Amino acid sequence: MQLEIKILRLISILSFSSVAFALISQYVYDMQPCAWCVFQRLLYLIIGITALLLTLGQPKRIRLSVGIAGIIAIAIAGVMSAVYQEKVAAHTFSCAQTIADQLMTKSGLDEAVPWLFGIYASCMEARVTLLGIEYAWWSMAMFSILGVLGTIALLRIRP
């Protein structure tokens, strides 16, 4: 189970790095996030924390299997949210009342931790590119990588 633990550590590092990169983009380069951006930050944090917790203590197969399956499911949700952000939300003037906006505001995360989950732009305004590729596609790629790594770790767990 050593390789599975190493993969989980990598998943955790990549997830937290994605959030760090988003915060650098926001606070250093003044790229303000929309509701879908901060929703994806939340998904990255959930994946990262779950992966990190799974590396603690003596790993048991069932705990690892369930936890990694959860990581894969959240990574799939992340891919879907990034695609929705790019294909639908980025072409509207407002993200208001979308599921991402409602989740972030009704949970109180945007007010409790505004430096991390504050929504400061519409989806159309938040369209930003890096190396000619929009951030939503970079996020989709990272969620895909996390899902593939989770799948590899899950398949390596022996019954």
Phi and psi in degrees as a GROMACS rama.xvg file:
@    title "Ramachandran Plot"
@    xaxis  label "Phi"
@    yaxis  label "Psi"
@TYPE xy
-65.8098  -41.7395  GLN-2
-64.1663  -39.2012  LEU-3
-60.7562  -41.321  GLU-4
-65.4795  -40.8967  ILE-5
-64.2127  -39.7584  LYS-6
-64.3053  -42.2835  ILE-7
-62.9456  -38.5939  LEU-8
-64.0399  -40.9946  ARG-9
-63.5339  -42.7613  LEU-10
-58.98  -44.1958  ILE-11
-62.5515  -46.3476  SER-12
-61.6763  -45.6502  ILE-13
-63.9116  -39.5662  LEU-14
-65.381  -49.3455  SER-15
-66.3971  -34.1322  PHE-16
-65.8189  -35.8193  SER-17
-63.1414  -42.0053  SER-18
-67.7202  -42.1644  VAL-19
-60.3099  -42.5344  ALA-20
-62.498  -41.1569  PHE-21
-63.2049  -40.7798  ALA-22
-68.9387  -37.582  LEU-23
-63.6122  -43.4772  ILE-24
-59.4622  -40.2359  SER-25
-71.9168  -50.3113  GLN-26
-91.0737  -24.0405  TYR-27
-94.3211  -41.2921  VAL-28
-106.503  7.11702  TYR-29
55.1015  41.7182  ASP-30
-97.9269  98.2704  MET-31
-77.3286  139.193  GLN-32
-86.9908  151.648  PRO-33
-98.5407  -178.569  CYS-34
-60.9305  -40.3932  ALA-35
-69.4994  -32.3075  TRP-36
-62.4548  -49.6602  CYS-37
-72.7261  -28.8648  VAL-38
-62.2229  -42.2472  PHE-39
-66.8361  -32.9864  GLN-40
-59.3563  -43.7985  ARG-41
-60.0115  -44.2337  LEU-42
-62.4608  -42.1277  LEU-43
-60.2286  -42.396  TYR-44
-65.9965  -39.9118  LEU-45
-63.0637  -44.1425  ILE-46
-62.6197  -47.8201  ILE-47
-61.5334  -44.719  GLY-48
-66.6852  -43.4271  ILE-49
-60.6023  -46.8865  THR-50
-61.2216  -42.2816  ALA-51
-64.3596  -44.4261  LEU-52
-62.8027  -34.9729  LEU-53
-68.5008  -19.1098  LEU-54
-85.804  -10.151  THR-55
-84.478  146.337  LEU-56
70.5541  -168.83  GLY-57
-81.7674  113.848  GLN-58
-68.6812  133.666  PRO-59
-111.485  144.145  LYS-60
-55.6766  -46.0233  ARG-61
-66.338  -41.9128  ILE-62
-63.7834  -44.37  ARG-63
-63.0338  -45.0749  LEU-64
-61.3144  -47.6762  SER-65
-66.1116  -44.5613  VAL-66
-63.1173  -44.5893  GLY-67
-67.9428  -37.5964  ILE-68
-60.4954  -39.193  ALA-69
-63.1776  -41.7861  GLY-70
-60.8253  -44.4771  ILE-71
-62.2811  -43.7116  ILE-72
-62.266  -41.9987  ALA-73
-69.6042  -35.7397  ILE-74
-63.1966  -39.7099  ALA-75
-64.1529  -42.2494  ILE-76
-61.3152  -37.088  ALA-77
-64.5646  -42.8441  GLY-78
-60.0678  -46.4673  VAL-79
-63.3821  -40.1326  MET-80
-68.737  -37.2865  SER-81
-66.9409  -41.0095  ALA-82
-65.3592  -43.5692  VAL-83
-61.4198  -43.259  TYR-84
-57.4551  -45.725  GLN-85
-75.1774  -43.6584  GLU-86
-82.6706  -28.3414  LYS-87
-120.542  -62.861  VAL-88
-62.6374  -36.4871  ALA-89
-67.8452  -10.7032  ALA-90
-106.626  10.8328  HIS-91
-115.237  156.579  THR-92
-76.1816  -19.321  PHE-93
-143.186  142.444  SER-94
-95.3463  0.357936  CYS-95
-57.1331  139.141  ALA-96
70.0594  9.36366  GLN-97
-77.8846  166.987  THR-98
-61.3261  -36.0104  ILE-99
-65.4375  -45.7197  ALA-100
-62.0696  -45.965  ASP-101
-64.773  -42.1985  GLN-102
-62.8536  -44.6861  LEU-103
-70.098  -38.0851  MET-104
-81.3037  -42.8522  THR-105
-71.3654  -24.9134  LYS-106
-76.9312  -17.9313  SER-107
82.7464  2.30993  GLY-108
-64.0713  -35.4943  LEU-109
-65.1039  -30.6557  ASP-110
-90.187  -35.0399  GLU-111
-72.2911  -37.8049  ALA-112
-133.472  66.6287  VAL-113
-64.9847  -27.9341  PRO-114
-67.7998  -20.8879  TRP-115
-107.317  -41.2531  LEU-116
-116.72  11.6531  PHE-117
-68.2547  136.743  GLY-118
-100.049  112.625  ILE-119
-118.971  2.41405  TYR-120
-148.907  158.632  ALA-121
-79.2709  165.759  SER-122
-62.9218  -35.5222  CYS-123
-67.7001  -39.9474  MET-124
-70.9252  -26.4127  GLU-125
-86.4942  4.48089  ALA-126
-70.4199  110.46  ARG-127
-133.845  144.933  VAL-128
-111.279  153.438  THR-129
-132.129  119.086  LEU-130
56.6989  35.0985  LEU-131
81.4329  2.77872  GLY-132
-118.096  132.047  ILE-133
-65.6775  147.127  GLU-134
-54.2042  -36.3323  TYR-135
-59.1689  -38.3345  ALA-136
-71.016  -36.4366  TRP-137
-62.2192  -41.7827  TRP-138
-64.6765  -42.0438  SER-139
-60.0986  -41.2774  MET-140
-62.9834  -42.3764  ALA-141
-66.8729  -42.8806  MET-142
-61.4539  -36.971  PHE-143
-63.583  -44.0273  SER-144
-60.7113  -44.6477  ILE-145
-62.2278  -40.139  LEU-146
-65.159  -41.2849  GLY-147
-65.8127  -43.8512  VAL-148
-61.7076  -41.3501  LEU-149
-62.37  -40.1431  GLY-150
-64.4271  -43.0574  THR-151
-60.2028  -45.5546  ILE-152
-63.6459  -41.8923  ALA-153
-63.9414  -41.5232  LEU-154
-69.4603  -21.6357  LEU-155
-83.2985  -14.149  ARG-156
-72.5014  121.499  ILE-157
-88.5252  138.973  ARG-158
